[in-house]
Structure formats: C-alpha cells, structure tokens
C-alpha cells in the first residue's frame, strides 16, 4: 500500500469517526467523547459484518433478485 492509499484510508477513517461522533451528539443532545464515538463506530462495523454474514447465509441476494424480477 503506497502513501496515497494509506492517506486516503486515514482520511476515510477520520471522516467516518467524525460522522459517528456528530450524529451521536445530535441524538443524545450532549457532548460525546472521541472514545465513546470510537466504540460506537466499532459496534457499527461489527453489526454490519454480522448482518452481512446472516444475509449471505440466507441467500438474500437470490431472494431480492426473484422479488424484483431481476431488475437489479
């Protein structure tokens, strides 16, 4: 991985962490620390991975293709 790719990955990480922090502050209407935002961001990644595994086990893509008659 070269410098440009590493820099883009770092910017993406910081931006996504800032979005989680800002949305948590808006939802809770109080100050959220960076540590709390990081833990929430980590929880979101874990939940996304779990949902991905569950949907792949259920062959959701096949079901979606059948329900939409292959439009997607």
mmCIF file of the N, C-alpha and C atoms, coordinates in Angstrom:
data_MODEL
# 
_entry.id   MODEL 
# 
loop_
_atom_site.group_PDB 
_atom_site.id 
_atom_site.type_symbol 
_atom_site.label_atom_id 
_atom_site.label_alt_id 
_atom_site.label_comp_id 
_atom_site.label_asym_id 
_atom_site.label_entity_id 
_atom_site.label_seq_id 
_atom_site.pdbx_PDB_ins_code 
_atom_site.Cartn_x 
_atom_site.Cartn_y 
_atom_site.Cartn_z 
_atom_site.occupancy 
_atom_site.B_iso_or_equiv 
_atom_site.pdbx_formal_charge 
_atom_site.auth_seq_id 
_atom_site.auth_comp_id 
_atom_site.auth_asym_id 
_atom_site.auth_atom_id 
_atom_site.pdbx_PDB_model_num 
ATOM 1   N N  . UNK A 1 1  ? 0.850   -1.169  0.000   1.00 0.00 ? 1  UNK A N  1 
ATOM 2   C CA . UNK A 1 1  ? 0.000   0.000   0.000   1.00 0.00 ? 1  UNK A CA 1 
ATOM 3   C C  . UNK A 1 1  ? 0.900   1.238   0.000   1.00 0.00 ? 1  UNK A C  1 
ATOM 4   N N  . UNK A 1 2  ? 0.701   2.103   -0.988  1.00 0.00 ? 2  UNK A N  1 
ATOM 5   C CA . UNK A 1 2  ? 1.540   3.295   -1.069  1.00 0.00 ? 2  UNK A CA 1 
ATOM 6   C C  . UNK A 1 2  ? 0.988   4.415   -0.186  1.00 0.00 ? 2  UNK A C  1 
ATOM 7   N N  . UNK A 1 3  ? 1.700   5.536   -0.186  1.00 0.00 ? 3  UNK A N  1 
ATOM 8   C CA . UNK A 1 3  ? 1.350   6.639   0.711   1.00 0.00 ? 3  UNK A CA 1 
ATOM 9   C C  . UNK A 1 3  ? -0.033  7.215   0.409   1.00 0.00 ? 3  UNK A C  1 
ATOM 10  N N  . UNK A 1 4  ? -0.373  7.363   -0.864  1.00 0.00 ? 4  UNK A N  1 
ATOM 11  C CA . UNK A 1 4  ? -1.656  7.958   -1.240  1.00 0.00 ? 4  UNK A CA 1 
ATOM 12  C C  . UNK A 1 4  ? -2.825  7.091   -0.773  1.00 0.00 ? 4  UNK A C  1 
ATOM 13  N N  . UNK A 1 5  ? -2.686  5.782   -0.936  1.00 0.00 ? 5  UNK A N  1 
ATOM 14  C CA . UNK A 1 5  ? -3.743  4.880   -0.482  1.00 0.00 ? 5  UNK A CA 1 
ATOM 15  C C  . UNK A 1 5  ? -3.862  4.882   1.041   1.00 0.00 ? 5  UNK A C  1 
ATOM 16  N N  . UNK A 1 6  ? -2.743  4.908   1.731   1.00 0.00 ? 6  UNK A N  1 
ATOM 17  C CA . UNK A 1 6  ? -2.757  4.949   3.195   1.00 0.00 ? 6  UNK A CA 1 
ATOM 18  C C  . UNK A 1 6  ? -3.360  6.261   3.692   1.00 0.00 ? 6  UNK A C  1 
ATOM 19  N N  . UNK A 1 7  ? -3.030  7.368   3.028   1.00 0.00 ? 7  UNK A N  1 
ATOM 20  C CA . UNK A 1 7  ? -3.576  8.668   3.402   1.00 0.00 ? 7  UNK A CA 1 
ATOM 21  C C  . UNK A 1 7  ? -5.090  8.709   3.172   1.00 0.00 ? 7  UNK A C  1 
ATOM 22  N N  . UNK A 1 8  ? -5.552  8.157   2.045   1.00 0.00 ? 8  UNK A N  1 
ATOM 23  C CA . UNK A 1 8  ? -6.988  8.113   1.759   1.00 0.00 ? 8  UNK A CA 1 
ATOM 24  C C  . UNK A 1 8  ? -7.715  7.243   2.789   1.00 0.00 ? 8  UNK A C  1 
ATOM 25  N N  . UNK A 1 9  ? -7.107  6.150   3.193   1.00 0.00 ? 9  UNK A N  1 
ATOM 26  C CA . UNK A 1 9  ? -7.695  5.281   4.211   1.00 0.00 ? 9  UNK A CA 1 
ATOM 27  C C  . UNK A 1 9  ? -7.778  6.001   5.555   1.00 0.00 ? 9  UNK A C  1 
ATOM 28  N N  . UNK A 1 10 ? -6.741  6.744   5.915   1.00 0.00 ? 10 UNK A N  1 
ATOM 29  C CA . UNK A 1 10 ? -6.729  7.506   7.160   1.00 0.00 ? 10 UNK A CA 1 
ATOM 30  C C  . UNK A 1 10 ? -7.780  8.614   7.147   1.00 0.00 ? 10 UNK A C  1 
ATOM 31  N N  . UNK A 1 11 ? -7.915  9.309   6.026   1.00 0.00 ? 11 UNK A N  1 
ATOM 32  C CA . UNK A 1 11 ? -8.929  10.358  5.897   1.00 0.00 ? 11 UNK A CA 1 
ATOM 33  C C  . UNK A 1 11 ? -10.331 9.747   5.989   1.00 0.00 ? 11 UNK A C  1 
ATOM 34  N N  . UNK A 1 12 ? -10.544 8.618   5.358   1.00 0.00 ? 12 UNK A N  1 
ATOM 35  C CA . UNK A 1 12 ? -11.843 7.946   5.426   1.00 0.00 ? 12 UNK A CA 1 
ATOM 36  C C  . UNK A 1 12 ? -12.177 7.498   6.839   1.00 0.00 ? 12 UNK A C  1 
ATOM 37  N N  . UNK A 1 13 ? -11.193 6.985   7.552   1.00 0.00 ? 13 UNK A N  1 
ATOM 38  C CA . UNK A 1 13 ? -11.389 6.575   8.943   1.00 0.00 ? 13 UNK A CA 1 
ATOM 39  C C  . UNK A 1 13 ? -11.754 7.774   9.813   1.00 0.00 ? 13 UNK A C  1 
ATOM 40  N N  . UNK A 1 14 ? -11.008 8.865   9.673   1.00 0.00 ? 14 UNK A N  1 
ATOM 41  C CA . UNK A 1 14 ? -11.266 10.065  10.477  1.00 0.00 ? 14 UNK A CA 1 
ATOM 42  C C  . UNK A 1 14 ? -12.628 10.662  10.149  1.00 0.00 ? 14 UNK A C  1 
ATOM 43  N N  . UNK A 1 15 ? -12.985 10.687  8.892   1.00 0.00 ? 15 UNK A N  1 
ATOM 44  C CA . UNK A 1 15 ? -14.269 11.244  8.484   1.00 0.00 ? 15 UNK A CA 1 
ATOM 45  C C  . UNK A 1 15 ? -15.437 10.406  9.004   1.00 0.00 ? 15 UNK A C  1 
ATOM 46  N N  . UNK A 1 16 ? -15.321 9.094   8.917   1.00 0.00 ? 16 UNK A N  1 
ATOM 47  C CA . UNK A 1 16 ? -16.410 8.245   9.411   1.00 0.00 ? 16 UNK A CA 1 
ATOM 48  C C  . UNK A 1 16 ? -16.532 8.334   10.928  1.00 0.00 ? 16 UNK A C  1 
ATOM 49  N N  . UNK A 1 17 ? -15.418 8.453   11.615  1.00 0.00 ? 17 UNK A N  1 
ATOM 50  C CA . UNK A 1 17 ? -15.451 8.614   13.070  1.00 0.00 ? 17 UNK A CA 1 
ATOM 51  C C  . UNK A 1 17 ? -16.077 9.956   13.455  1.00 0.00 ? 17 UNK A C  1 
ATOM 52  N N  . UNK A 1 18 ? -15.776 11.005  12.693  1.00 0.00 ? 18 UNK A N  1 
ATOM 53  C CA . UNK A 1 18 ? -16.377 12.314  12.950  1.00 0.00 ? 18 UNK A CA 1 
ATOM 54  C C  . UNK A 1 18 ? -17.891 12.279  12.707  1.00 0.00 ? 18 UNK A C  1 
ATOM 55  N N  . UNK A 1 19 ? -18.339 11.567  11.673  1.00 0.00 ? 19 UNK A N  1 
ATOM 56  C CA . UNK A 1 19 ? -19.771 11.453  11.397  1.00 0.00 ? 19 UNK A CA 1 
ATOM 57  C C  . UNK A 1 19 ? -20.476 10.737  12.541  1.00 0.00 ? 19 UNK A C  1 
ATOM 58  N N  . UNK A 1 20 ? -19.876 9.666   13.061  1.00 0.00 ? 20 UNK A N  1 
ATOM 59  C CA . UNK A 1 20 ? -20.474 8.952   14.187  1.00 0.00 ? 20 UNK A CA 1 
ATOM 60  C C  . UNK A 1 20 ? -20.531 9.856   15.412  1.00 0.00 ? 20 UNK A C  1 
ATOM 61  N N  . UNK A 1 21 ? -19.465 10.596  15.677  1.00 0.00 ? 21 UNK A N  1 
ATOM 62  C CA . UNK A 1 21 ? -19.440 11.491  16.842  1.00 0.00 ? 21 UNK A CA 1 
ATOM 63  C C  . UNK A 1 21 ? -20.499 12.582  16.717  1.00 0.00 ? 21 UNK A C  1 
ATOM 64  N N  . UNK A 1 22 ? -20.601 13.195  15.559  1.00 0.00 ? 22 UNK A N  1 
ATOM 65  C CA . UNK A 1 22 ? -21.568 14.267  15.349  1.00 0.00 ? 22 UNK A CA 1 
ATOM 66  C C  . UNK A 1 22 ? -23.000 13.755  15.450  1.00 0.00 ? 22 UNK A C  1 
ATOM 67  N N  . UNK A 1 23 ? -23.290 12.620  14.834  1.00 0.00 ? 23 UNK A N  1 
ATOM 68  C CA . UNK A 1 23 ? -24.652 12.101  14.891  1.00 0.00 ? 23 UNK A CA 1 
ATOM 69  C C  . UNK A 1 23 ? -25.013 11.647  16.303  1.00 0.00 ? 23 UNK A C  1 
ATOM 70  N N  . UNK A 1 24 ? -24.053 11.119  17.050  1.00 0.00 ? 24 UNK A N  1 
ATOM 71  C CA . UNK A 1 24 ? -24.328 10.728  18.432  1.00 0.00 ? 24 UNK A CA 1 
ATOM 72  C C  . UNK A 1 24 ? -24.610 11.961  19.287  1.00 0.00 ? 24 UNK A C  1 
ATOM 73  N N  . UNK A 1 25 ? -23.872 13.028  19.062  1.00 0.00 ? 25 UNK A N  1 
ATOM 74  C CA . UNK A 1 25 ? -24.119 14.259  19.819  1.00 0.00 ? 25 UNK A CA 1 
ATOM 75  C C  . UNK A 1 25 ? -25.495 14.834  19.500  1.00 0.00 ? 25 UNK A C  1 
ATOM 76  N N  . UNK A 1 26 ? -25.898 14.760  18.255  1.00 0.00 ? 26 UNK A N  1 
ATOM 77  C CA . UNK A 1 26 ? -27.221 15.244  17.884  1.00 0.00 ? 26 UNK A CA 1 
ATOM 78  C C  . UNK A 1 26 ? -28.316 14.356  18.477  1.00 0.00 ? 26 UNK A C  1 
ATOM 79  N N  . UNK A 1 27 ? -28.079 13.058  18.515  1.00 0.00 ? 27 UNK A N  1 
ATOM 80  C CA . UNK A 1 27 ? -29.088 12.142  19.048  1.00 0.00 ? 27 UNK A CA 1 
ATOM 81  C C  . UNK A 1 27 ? -29.191 12.233  20.565  1.00 0.00 ? 27 UNK A C  1 
ATOM 82  N N  . UNK A 1 28 ? -28.063 12.315  21.240  1.00 0.00 ? 28 UNK A N  1 
ATOM 83  C CA . UNK A 1 28 ? -28.070 12.322  22.706  1.00 0.00 ? 28 UNK A CA 1 
ATOM 84  C C  . UNK A 1 28 ? -28.239 13.725  23.286  1.00 0.00 ? 28 UNK A C  1 
ATOM 85  N N  . UNK A 1 29 ? -28.032 14.754  22.447  1.00 0.00 ? 29 UNK A N  1 
ATOM 86  C CA . UNK A 1 29 ? -28.102 16.152  22.883  1.00 0.00 ? 29 UNK A CA 1 
ATOM 87  C C  . UNK A 1 29 ? -27.163 16.447  24.055  1.00 0.00 ? 29 UNK A C  1 
ATOM 88  N N  . UNK A 1 30 ? -25.979 15.830  24.007  1.00 0.00 ? 30 UNK A N  1 
ATOM 89  C CA . UNK A 1 30 ? -24.924 16.107  24.980  1.00 0.00 ? 30 UNK A CA 1 
ATOM 90  C C  . UNK A 1 30 ? -23.582 15.799  24.319  1.00 0.00 ? 30 UNK A C  1 
ATOM 91  N N  . UNK A 1 31 ? -22.513 16.223  24.962  1.00 0.00 ? 31 UNK A N  1 
ATOM 92  C CA . UNK A 1 31 ? -21.169 16.022  24.411  1.00 0.00 ? 31 UNK A CA 1 
ATOM 93  C C  . UNK A 1 31 ? -20.799 14.541  24.432  1.00 0.00 ? 31 UNK A C  1 
ATOM 94  N N  . UNK A 1 32 ? -20.253 14.065  23.336  1.00 0.00 ? 32 UNK A N  1 
ATOM 95  C CA . UNK A 1 32 ? -19.796 12.681  23.211  1.00 0.00 ? 32 UNK A CA 1 
ATOM 96  C C  . UNK A 1 32 ? -18.287 12.714  23.037  1.00 0.00 ? 32 UNK A C  1 
ATOM 97  N N  . UNK A 1 33 ? -17.577 11.928  23.834  1.00 0.00 ? 33 UNK A N  1 
ATOM 98  C CA . UNK A 1 33 ? -16.122 11.907  23.723  1.00 0.00 ? 33 UNK A CA 1 
ATOM 99  C C  . UNK A 1 33 ? -15.694 11.095  22.500  1.00 0.00 ? 33 UNK A C  1 
ATOM 100 N N  . UNK A 1 34 ? -14.440 11.287  22.115  1.00 0.00 ? 34 UNK A N  1 
ATOM 101 C CA . UNK A 1 34 ? -13.922 10.546  20.969  1.00 0.00 ? 34 UNK A CA 1 
ATOM 102 C C  . UNK A 1 34 ? -13.857 9.049   21.269  1.00 0.00 ? 34 UNK A C  1 
ATOM 103 N N  . UNK A 1 35 ? -13.625 8.695   22.525  1.00 0.00 ? 35 UNK A N  1 
ATOM 104 C CA . UNK A 1 35 ? -13.580 7.277   22.900  1.00 0.00 ? 35 UNK A CA 1 
ATOM 105 C C  . UNK A 1 35 ? -14.957 6.635   22.743  1.00 0.00 ? 35 UNK A C  1 
ATOM 106 N N  . UNK A 1 36 ? -15.994 7.345   23.181  1.00 0.00 ? 36 UNK A N  1 
ATOM 107 C CA . UNK A 1 36 ? -17.352 6.825   23.024  1.00 0.00 ? 36 UNK A CA 1 
ATOM 108 C C  . UNK A 1 36 ? -17.717 6.721   21.545  1.00 0.00 ? 36 UNK A C  1 
ATOM 109 N N  . UNK A 1 37 ? -17.313 7.702   20.763  1.00 0.00 ? 37 UNK A N  1 
ATOM 110 C CA . UNK A 1 37 ? -17.589 7.667   19.330  1.00 0.00 ? 37 UNK A CA 1 
ATOM 111 C C  . UNK A 1 37 ? -16.865 6.499   18.669  1.00 0.00 ? 37 UNK A C  1 
ATOM 112 N N  . UNK A 1 38 ? -15.623 6.246   19.080  1.00 0.00 ? 38 UNK A N  1 
ATOM 113 C CA . UNK A 1 38 ? -14.875 5.118   18.515  1.00 0.00 ? 38 UNK A CA 1 
ATOM 114 C C  . UNK A 1 38 ? -15.551 3.795   18.853  1.00 0.00 ? 38 UNK A C  1 
ATOM 115 N N  . UNK A 1 39 ? -16.010 3.640   20.086  1.00 0.00 ? 39 UNK A N  1 
ATOM 116 C CA . UNK A 1 39 ? -16.692 2.402   20.466  1.00 0.00 ? 39 UNK A CA 1 
ATOM 117 C C  . UNK A 1 39 ? -17.993 2.217   19.692  1.00 0.00 ? 39 UNK A C  1 
ATOM 118 N N  . UNK A 1 40 ? -18.725 3.296   19.473  1.00 0.00 ? 40 UNK A N  1 
ATOM 119 C CA . UNK A 1 40 ? -19.948 3.199   18.676  1.00 0.00 ? 40 UNK A CA 1 
ATOM 120 C C  . UNK A 1 40 ? -19.630 2.866   17.223  1.00 0.00 ? 40 UNK A C  1 
ATOM 121 N N  . UNK A 1 41 ? -18.542 3.447   16.702  1.00 0.00 ? 41 UNK A N  1 
ATOM 122 C CA . UNK A 1 41 ? -18.125 3.160   15.335  1.00 0.00 ? 41 UNK A CA 1 
ATOM 123 C C  . UNK A 1 41 ? -17.733 1.686   15.197  1.00 0.00 ? 41 UNK A C  1 
ATOM 124 N N  . UNK A 1 42 ? -17.015 1.179   16.202  1.00 0.00 ? 42 UNK A N  1 
ATOM 125 C CA . UNK A 1 42 ? -16.618 -0.223  16.201  1.00 0.00 ? 42 UNK A CA 1 
ATOM 126 C C  . UNK A 1 42 ? -17.840 -1.135  16.270  1.00 0.00 ? 42 UNK A C  1 
ATOM 127 N N  . UNK A 1 43 ? -18.814 -0.775  17.090  1.00 0.00 ? 43 UNK A N  1 
ATOM 128 C CA . UNK A 1 43 ? -20.046 -1.552  17.183  1.00 0.00 ? 43 UNK A CA 1 
ATOM 129 C C  . UNK A 1 43 ? -20.783 -1.561  15.847  1.00 0.00 ? 43 UNK A C  1 
ATOM 130 N N  . UNK A 1 44 ? -20.812 -0.439  15.157  1.00 0.00 ? 44 UNK A N  1 
ATOM 131 C CA . UNK A 1 44 ? -21.448 -0.389  13.842  1.00 0.00 ? 44 UNK A CA 1 
ATOM 132 C C  . UNK A 1 44 ? -20.752 -1.312  12.840  1.00 0.00 ? 44 UNK A C  1 
ATOM 133 N N  . UNK A 1 45 ? -19.426 -1.363  12.888  1.00 0.00 ? 45 UNK A N  1 
ATOM 134 C CA . UNK A 1 45 ? -18.688 -2.271  11.994  1.00 0.00 ? 45 UNK A CA 1 
ATOM 135 C C  . UNK A 1 45 ? -19.008 -3.733  12.297  1.00 0.00 ? 45 UNK A C  1 
ATOM 136 N N  . UNK A 1 46 ? -19.079 -4.066  13.589  1.00 0.00 ? 46 UNK A N  1 
ATOM 137 C CA . UNK A 1 46 ? -19.394 -5.442  13.985  1.00 0.00 ? 46 UNK A CA 1 
ATOM 138 C C  . UNK A 1 46 ? -20.808 -5.812  13.549  1.00 0.00 ? 46 UNK A C  1 
ATOM 139 N N  . UNK A 1 47 ? -21.760 -4.909  13.766  1.00 0.00 ? 47 UNK A N  1 
ATOM 140 C CA . UNK A 1 47 ? -23.138 -5.174  13.351  1.00 0.00 ? 47 UNK A CA 1 
ATOM 141 C C  . UNK A 1 47 ? -23.253 -5.318  11.837  1.00 0.00 ? 47 UNK A C  1 
ATOM 142 N N  . UNK A 1 48 ? -22.541 -4.492  11.089  1.00 0.00 ? 48 UNK A N  1 
ATOM 143 C CA . UNK A 1 48 ? -22.561 -4.596  9.632   1.00 0.00 ? 48 UNK A CA 1 
ATOM 144 C C  . UNK A 1 48 ? -21.993 -5.941  9.167   1.00 0.00 ? 48 UNK A C  1 
ATOM 145 N N  . UNK A 1 49 ? -20.925 -6.395  9.810   1.00 0.00 ? 49 UNK A N  1 
ATOM 146 C CA . UNK A 1 49 ? -20.341 -7.689  9.450   1.00 0.00 ? 49 UNK A CA 1 
ATOM 147 C C  . UNK A 1 49 ? -21.304 -8.827  9.781   1.00 0.00 ? 49 UNK A C  1 
ATOM 148 N N  . UNK A 1 50 ? -21.950 -8.757  10.938  1.00 0.00 ? 50 UNK A N  1 
ATOM 149 C CA . UNK A 1 50 ? -22.913 -9.793  11.316  1.00 0.00 ? 50 UNK A CA 1 
ATOM 150 C C  . UNK A 1 50 ? -24.097 -9.834  10.356  1.00 0.00 ? 50 UNK A C  1 
ATOM 151 N N  . UNK A 1 51 ? -24.617 -8.682  10.009  1.00 0.00 ? 51 UNK A N  1 
ATOM 152 C CA . UNK A 1 51 ? -25.744 -8.636  9.072   1.00 0.00 ? 51 UNK A CA 1 
ATOM 153 C C  . UNK A 1 51 ? -25.323 -9.183  7.715   1.00 0.00 ? 51 UNK A C  1 
ATOM 154 N N  . UNK A 1 52 ? -24.122 -8.864  7.287   1.00 0.00 ? 52 UNK A N  1 
ATOM 155 C CA . UNK A 1 52 ? -23.619 -9.381  6.018   1.00 0.00 ? 52 UNK A CA 1 
ATOM 156 C C  . UNK A 1 52 ? -23.531 -10.904 6.031   1.00 0.00 ? 52 UNK A C  1 
ATOM 157 N N  . UNK A 1 53 ? -23.018 -11.454 7.129   1.00 0.00 ? 53 UNK A N  1 
ATOM 158 C CA . UNK A 1 53 ? -22.909 -12.917 7.234   1.00 0.00 ? 53 UNK A CA 1 
ATOM 159 C C  . UNK A 1 53 ? -24.296 -13.560 7.256   1.00 0.00 ? 53 UNK A C  1 
ATOM 160 N N  . UNK A 1 54 ? -25.207 -12.987 8.024   1.00 0.00 ? 54 UNK A N  1 
ATOM 161 C CA . UNK A 1 54 ? -26.554 -13.559 8.118   1.00 0.00 ? 54 UNK A CA 1 
ATOM 162 C C  . UNK A 1 54 ? -27.268 -13.503 6.772   1.00 0.00 ? 54 UNK A C  1 
ATOM 163 N N  . UNK A 1 55 ? -27.176 -12.361 6.094   1.00 0.00 ? 55 UNK A N  1 
ATOM 164 C CA . UNK A 1 55 ? -27.840 -12.239 4.795   1.00 0.00 ? 55 UNK A CA 1 
ATOM 165 C C  . UNK A 1 55 ? -27.210 -13.150 3.747   1.00 0.00 ? 55 UNK A C  1 
ATOM 166 N N  . UNK A 1 56 ? -25.904 -13.356 3.812   1.00 0.00 ? 56 UNK A N  1 
ATOM 167 C CA . UNK A 1 56 ? -25.279 -14.265 2.859   1.00 0.00 ? 56 UNK A CA 1 
ATOM 168 C C  . UNK A 1 56 ? -25.674 -15.712 3.143   1.00 0.00 ? 56 UNK A C  1 
ATOM 169 N N  . UNK A 1 57 ? -25.885 -16.036 4.430   1.00 0.00 ? 57 UNK A N  1 
ATOM 170 C CA . UNK A 1 57 ? -26.337 -17.385 4.759   1.00 0.00 ? 57 UNK A CA 1 
ATOM 171 C C  . UNK A 1 57 ? -27.779 -17.604 4.298   1.00 0.00 ? 57 UNK A C  1 
ATOM 172 N N  . UNK A 1 58 ? -28.590 -16.570 4.309   1.00 0.00 ? 58 UNK A N  1 
ATOM 173 C CA . UNK A 1 58 ? -29.975 -16.680 3.881   1.00 0.00 ? 58 UNK A CA 1 
ATOM 174 C C  . UNK A 1 58 ? -30.142 -16.519 2.378   1.00 0.00 ? 58 UNK A C  1 
ATOM 175 N N  . UNK A 1 59 ? -29.035 -16.284 1.689   1.00 0.00 ? 59 UNK A N  1 
ATOM 176 C CA . UNK A 1 59 ? -29.054 -16.054 0.246   1.00 0.00 ? 59 UNK A CA 1 
ATOM 177 C C  . UNK A 1 59 ? -30.032 -14.938 -0.103  1.00 0.00 ? 59 UNK A C  1 
ATOM 178 N N  . UNK A 1 60 ? -29.885 -13.808 0.611   1.00 0.00 ? 60 UNK A N  1 
ATOM 179 C CA . UNK A 1 60 ? -30.773 -12.666 0.430   1.00 0.00 ? 60 UNK A CA 1 
ATOM 180 C C  . UNK A 1 60 ? -30.687 -12.110 -0.980  1.00 0.00 ? 60 UNK A C  1 
ATOM 181 N N  . UNK A 1 61 ? -29.512 -12.181 -1.592  1.00 0.00 ? 61 UNK A N  1 
ATOM 182 C CA . UNK A 1 61 ? -29.354 -11.684 -2.963  1.00 0.00 ? 61 UNK A CA 1 
ATOM 183 C C  . UNK A 1 61 ? -30.221 -12.450 -3.933  1.00 0.00 ? 61 UNK A C  1 
ATOM 184 N N  . UNK A 1 62 ? -30.300 -13.757 -3.755  1.00 0.00 ? 62 UNK A N  1 
ATOM 185 C CA . UNK A 1 62 ? -31.155 -14.583 -4.609  1.00 0.00 ? 62 UNK A CA 1 
ATOM 186 C C  . UNK A 1 62 ? -32.617 -14.218 -4.413  1.00 0.00 ? 62 UNK A C  1 
ATOM 187 N N  . UNK A 1 63 ? -33.015 -14.025 -3.151  1.00 0.00 ? 63 UNK A N  1 
ATOM 188 C CA . UNK A 1 63 ? -34.388 -13.652 -2.842  1.00 0.00 ? 63 UNK A CA 1 
ATOM 189 C C  . UNK A 1 63 ? -34.720 -12.283 -3.417  1.00 0.00 ? 63 UNK A C  1 
ATOM 190 N N  . UNK A 1 64 ? -33.810 -11.338 -3.278  1.00 0.00 ? 64 UNK A N  1 
ATOM 191 C CA . UNK A 1 64 ? -34.025 -9.992  -3.809  1.00 0.00 ? 64 UNK A CA 1 
ATOM 192 C C  . UNK A 1 64 ? -34.130 -10.007 -5.327  1.00 0.00 ? 64 UNK A C  1 
ATOM 193 N N  . UNK A 1 65 ? -33.334 -10.839 -5.957  1.00 0.00 ? 65 UNK A N  1 
ATOM 194 C CA . UNK A 1 65 ? -33.386 -10.937 -7.423  1.00 0.00 ? 65 UNK A CA 1 
ATOM 195 C C  . UNK A 1 65 ? -34.725 -11.500 -7.869  1.00 0.00 ? 65 UNK A C  1 
ATOM 196 N N  . UNK A 1 66 ? -35.235 -12.478 -7.155  1.00 0.00 ? 66 UNK A N  1 
ATOM 197 C CA . UNK A 1 66 ? -36.534 -13.058 -7.509  1.00 0.00 ? 66 UNK A CA 1 
ATOM 198 C C  . UNK A 1 66 ? -37.682 -12.089 -7.243  1.00 0.00 ? 66 UNK A C  1 
ATOM 199 N N  . UNK A 1 67 ? -37.610 -11.350 -6.149  1.00 0.00 ? 67 UNK A N  1 
ATOM 200 C CA . UNK A 1 67 ? -38.697 -10.419 -5.805  1.00 0.00 ? 67 UNK A CA 1 
ATOM 201 C C  . UNK A 1 67 ? -38.750 -9.220  -6.761  1.00 0.00 ? 67 UNK A C  1 
ATOM 202 N N  . UNK A 1 68 ? -37.609 -8.806  -7.278  1.00 0.00 ? 68 UNK A N  1 
ATOM 203 C CA . UNK A 1 68 ? -37.575 -7.654  -8.182  1.00 0.00 ? 68 UNK A CA 1 
ATOM 204 C C  . UNK A 1 68 ? -37.549 -8.089  -9.631  1.00 0.00 ? 68 UNK A C  1 
ATOM 205 N N  . UNK A 1 69 ? -37.727 -9.360  -9.898  1.00 0.00 ? 69 UNK A N  1 
ATOM 206 C CA . UNK A 1 69 ? -37.746 -9.912  -11.256 1.00 0.00 ? 69 UNK A CA 1 
ATOM 207 C C  . UNK A 1 69 ? -36.479 -9.589  -12.028 1.00 0.00 ? 69 UNK A C  1 
ATOM 208 N N  . UNK A 1 70 ? -35.355 -9.562  -11.321 1.00 0.00 ? 70 UNK A N  1 
ATOM 209 C CA . UNK A 1 70 ? -34.065 -9.374  -11.954 1.00 0.00 ? 70 UNK A CA 1 
ATOM 210 C C  . UNK A 1 70 ? -33.784 -7.952  -12.417 1.00 0.00 ? 70 UNK A C  1 
ATOM 211 N N  . UNK A 1 71 ? -34.456 -6.959  -11.858 1.00 0.00 ? 71 UNK A N  1 
ATOM 212 C CA . UNK A 1 71 ? -34.213 -5.572  -12.266 1.00 0.00 ? 71 UNK A CA 1 
ATOM 213 C C  . UNK A 1 71 ? -32.866 -5.066  -11.790 1.00 0.00 ? 71 UNK A C  1 
ATOM 214 N N  . UNK A 1 72 ? -32.339 -5.590  -10.700 1.00 0.00 ? 72 UNK A N  1 
ATOM 215 C CA . UNK A 1 72 ? -31.078 -5.108  -10.125 1.00 0.00 ? 72 UNK A CA 1 
ATOM 216 C C  . UNK A 1 72 ? -29.965 -6.063  -10.385 1.00 0.00 ? 72 UNK A C  1 
# 
